[in-house]
Amino acid sequence: MNPVTEDEPRDFFFEAYDRENIAYGMQPSLELAAYLRQVVAPTSDEAQSNKDGCGHALDLGAGAGRDTLALAAAGFNVTSVDVSERGLDRIRERAVKAELSDRVQTLVCDVRELDIAAGRYSAIIGTTVLDHIPAADAPRVWQNMCDGLTSHGVLYVQVHTTEDPGSDQAPGKDSNQPVSETADAVINYFRPNQLIEWAVAPSSGLRVLRYEERLEWDTTHGAPHQHGKAVLLAVRQGFHPDWFGQPAAFPRPNVPQNHE
């Protein structure tokens, strides 16, 4: 994120997260929600009764917690990391209200300074965080995220791309679409195919389940505005969960519980 000056608030996102209608809303990222529903939900009842649940999850740039709460509800023990203290306050409030506080802990930290233990996390989420740090630092943080996954871990990442109207590069800079109120926080717009190139590099050790570059409208904070996004869902190489796509193209049919 941009360095803080004497003229700027220490918490860039304080106002956005301090609203009654918290910025970015409550709905988890669609692709992550689909993965949790298909892959994690079948075992979530057992996980809820297990102290270790579905394992440990790390939500980087967690904001006000929409993905954190979805992970906790699915049975993960989640560590939510952000530089916004107000965002983490709202995560704790929401976790208490949802009776999930025993599965959520928060940490005020710059992701560049976070020690991610290798092989520890069953899920690592980075929803618009690699684009909020300098381009020179992003590859190192990315590799730490990949290395932090267990053998059955899932990685979900979103970044803003140069298609974004807030970008200082084409084609976004030539767009006449409205720009996000928090666009100044994005300092590293990803070029086309950059994120997928990182994902398929041997050093990442990933198997890609879904990748998409798209334009999207955001009405969850401020005036309606447009984004350019790259979205990645991947698992550790060698892991083959029951993933049917998002939306599920040919899901498993419902099997009657009573065969009489």
Secondary structure, DSSP 8 states (H G I E B T S, - for coil): -----TTS-SSTTHHHHHSSS-TT-S---HHHHHHIIIIIHHHHHHHHTSTTTT-EEEEET-TT-HHHHHHHHTT-EEEEEES-HHHHHHHHHHHHHTT-GGGEEEEE--GGG----TT-EEEEEEET-TTSS-TTTHHHHHHHHHHTEEEEEEEEEEEEBTTSTT-SSTTGGG--S---TTGGG----B-TTHHHHHHHSGGG-EEEEEEEEEEEEE-SSSS-EEEEEEEEEEEETT------TTTTSS------S---
